[in-house]
Amino acid sequence: MHTRIFFLRFSNKPFELNDFDDYEKHFTVMNYNDNAPLYRKLSHEFIEEFELQYPEHKWTDIETKIFAVLFELLKGATCKEPPLGIASSSQSRALYAADIMLAWKKDGSRTMQPKLLEVNWTPDCQRACQYYPDFYNDVFGLLFLDEEKDVFKLLQ
């Protein structure tokens, strides 16, 4: 099975509901400030740590929920004709990035739920290319050569 990569962003300081003017505590985009250190973690490192910290939660199950959220987003965005929705086109090769956080469901069940924060069209992929040198090869393989690499099998 091919490893699906994702790009992690962290704040440089632990989040707290105080010091709201402290950029490094409340934001995760540190690459636009040359003076701020950049905390780096690759997706496979994150998955290993995640499963050690939460052994009762398999990353593949969380990933399945994330893909389901993204699938519903795209389905909803294309369900109406423009200008109310995004036109469906079999020739489209758009690249989107989604900012997602995980949260505990508030029903006390210790169930993790992905929260979609925002979606960007034609995102800045500079750091993704630095961390994953085959990033654009994989993206273009998917978009232009139909090399699915197991991504959409999770939705079936």
C-alpha positions in Angstrom: 0.0 0.0 0.0 1.3 3.4 -0.9 1.9 5.8 1.9 -0.4 8.8 1.6 1.5 12.0 2.5 0.1 15.1 4.1 1.5 18.3 5.2 1.5 19.2 8.8 1.7 22.7 10.3 2.2 23.5 14.0 2.3 26.6 16.1 5.7 27.2 17.6 4.3 27.6 21.1 1.5 25.6 22.8 -1.9 27.0 22.4 -3.5 28.8 25.3 -6.4 31.3 25.5 -4.2 34.2 26.4 -1.5 36.5 24.9 -3.6 36.9 21.7 -0.9 39.1 20.1 1.6 36.2 20.3 1.7 35.1 16.6 3.7 31.9 17.4 1.0 30.7 19.8 -2.1 31.3 17.7 -1.0 30.7 14.1 0.6 27.8 12.2 1.9 29.5 9.1 5.5 30.2 10.1 7.1 30.2 6.6 6.2 33.9 5.9 8.3 35.1 8.9 12.0 34.6 8.3 12.7 35.1 12.0 10.4 32.5 13.4 11.6 29.0 13.8 9.8 26.3 11.8 8.7 23.1 13.5 8.8 20.3 11.0 7.3 16.8 11.2 6.8 14.5 8.2 3.5 12.6 7.8 5.0 9.1 8.6 6.6 10.5 11.8 3.3 12.0 12.8 1.4 8.8 12.2 3.9 6.8 14.3 3.6 9.3 17.2 -0.2 9.5 16.8 -0.7 5.7 17.1 1.7 5.6 20.1 -0.3 8.3 21.8 -3.7 7.0 20.8 -3.3 3.2 20.4 -7.1 2.8 20.4 -7.3 5.0 17.3 -5.9 3.7 14.0 -4.7 6.4 11.7 -6.3 4.6 8.7 -9.7 5.0 10.4 -9.1 8.8 10.9 -7.8 9.1 7.4 -11.0 7.4 6.1 -13.1 10.0 7.9 -11.0 12.9 6.5 -11.4 11.6 3.0 -15.1 11.2 3.5 -15.3 14.9 4.6 -13.4 16.0 1.6 -15.5 13.9 -0.7 -18.7 15.4 0.7 -17.2 18.9 0.3 -16.5 18.3 -3.4 -19.8 16.6 -3.9 -21.6 19.6 -2.3 -19.6 22.2 -4.2 -20.5 20.6 -7.5 -24.1 19.8 -6.9 -25.5 23.0 -8.3 -24.6 24.7 -11.6 -22.6 28.0 -11.6 -22.8 30.6 -10.2 -24.2 28.7 -7.2 -21.7 25.9 -7.4 -18.5 24.8 -9.1 -18.9 23.5 -12.6 -18.2 19.8 -12.9 -15.7 19.1 -15.7 -14.0 15.8 -16.6 -11.1 17.9 -17.9 -10.5 19.9 -14.7 -7.1 19.3 -13.1 -7.5 21.7 -10.1 -5.2 21.4 -7.1 -6.7 22.2 -3.7 -5.4 22.2 -0.1 -7.6 21.6 2.9 -6.8 22.7 6.4 -8.2 20.2 8.8 -8.0 19.7 12.6 -9.0 16.8 14.7 -11.3 17.2 17.6 -13.0 15.0 20.2 -16.7 14.6 19.7 -18.5 16.3 22.5 -20.7 13.2 23.3 -18.1 11.7 25.6 -17.3 8.8 23.3 -13.6 9.5 22.8 -14.3 9.6 19.1 -12.1 11.8 16.9 -13.8 13.9 14.3 -12.1 15.8 11.5 -13.0 19.5 11.3 -12.6 21.2 7.9 -11.3 24.7 8.5 -10.7 26.0 5.0 -9.9 25.0 1.4 -7.5 26.8 -0.9 -7.3 26.6 -4.6 -3.8 26.5 -6.1 -2.0 26.4 -2.7 1.6 27.3 -1.9 3.4 24.0 -2.2 7.0 25.2 -1.7 7.5 23.5 1.7 5.6 20.4 0.5 8.2 20.0 -2.3 11.1 20.6 0.1 9.8 17.9 2.5 8.6 15.5 -0.2 10.7 15.8 -3.3 8.3 13.7 -5.4 5.3 15.8 -4.4 4.5 17.2 -7.8 5.4 14.0 -9.6 2.7 12.3 -7.4 0.2 15.1 -7.9 0.7 15.2 -11.7 0.6 11.4 -11.8 -2.8 11.5 -10.2 -4.2 14.5 -12.2 -2.9 13.6 -15.6 -1.9 9.9 -15.7 -4.7 8.5 -13.4 -2.2 7.1 -11.0 -4.5 6.8 -8.0 -2.0 5.3 -5.7 -4.7 3.8 -3.5 -6.2 7.2 -2.4 -9.7 6.8 -3.6 -10.1 3.2 -2.6 -10.8 4.5 0.9 -14.0 6.1 -0.3 -15.5 2.9 -1.7 
